[in-house]
Amino acid sequence: MDVQLKRITESTITPFRKLTLNMLCQIPRGRYSTYQAMSDHITKTSHKTCARAVGNAMRHNPFAPEVPCHRILAADGSLGGFNGDWGEQGKFASQKHKLLYEEGVRFDSRGKVKGPVFREFK
């Protein structure tokens, strides 16, 4: 991830987007987080924000999939957005499922993710 962190730092994206993308690099393979968990951490540590702002930063991630925005799901444990589309019916939902599955993230029969939300951001 050091290469990705350097690319993020040296990019011309906004400071907020740099912060959110740096946070993505902290989520280990096989884990996931949510837009809300990221928003809560940012609000606690730097400035007030909302899950929608985090989602917007994910949508405009120029370093995907190496900077893994696919690891961010909706607060209710559903798939959330990917590549500009939202939810299970989104054009790229199967691609997001595939990336997550390859990393070990699993969903139940209702389409809700299994396992705890990653919140150990620094």
Residue pairs with C-beta under 8 A, 6 or more apart in sequence:
1 25
4 25
4 63
4 66
4 67
5 22
5 25
7 63
7 67
8 18
8 21
8 22
8 25
8 63
8 67
9 18
11 18
11 62
13 21
13 60
13 62
16 49
16 53
16 57
17 57
17 60
19 42
19 46
20 38
20 42
20 54
20 57
20 58
21 57
21 61
21 63
21 67
21 69
23 38
23 41
23 42
23 121
24 58
24 61
24 67
24 68
24 69
24 71
24 72
25 67
25 68
26 118
26 120
26 121
26 122
27 33
27 68
27 71
27 118
28 118
29 103
29 104
30 103
30 104
30 105
31 71
31 105
31 115
31 118
32 71
32 72
32 73
32 100
32 105
32 113
32 115
32 117
32 118
33 71
33 72
33 73
33 117
33 118
33 119
33 121
34 51
34 72
34 73
34 74
34 75
34 80
34 117
35 51
35 52
35 54
35 55
35 58
35 72
35 73
35 74
35 75
35 80
36 51
36 75
37 75
37 117
37 118
37 119
37 121
38 51
38 54
38 72
38 121
39 49
39 50
39 51
39 53
39 54
40 119
41 119
41 121
42 49
42 54
43 49
45 121
51 75
54 72
55 72
55 80
55 81
58 69
58 72
58 81
59 81
59 84
61 67
61 69
64 70
65 99
68 99
69 82
70 82
70 96
70 99
70 100
71 100
71 103
71 105
71 118
72 80
73 79
73 80
73 113
74 80
76 112
77 112
77 113
78 87
78 88
78 111
78 112
78 113
79 87
79 88
79 90
79 93
79 96
79 97
79 107
79 111
80 86
80 87
81 87
81 90
82 90
82 92
82 93
82 95
82 96
83 90
83 91
83 92
83 95
83 96
84 92
85 91
85 92
85 93
87 93
88 111
97 107
100 107
105 113
105 114
105 115
106 113
106 114
106 115
107 113
107 114
108 114
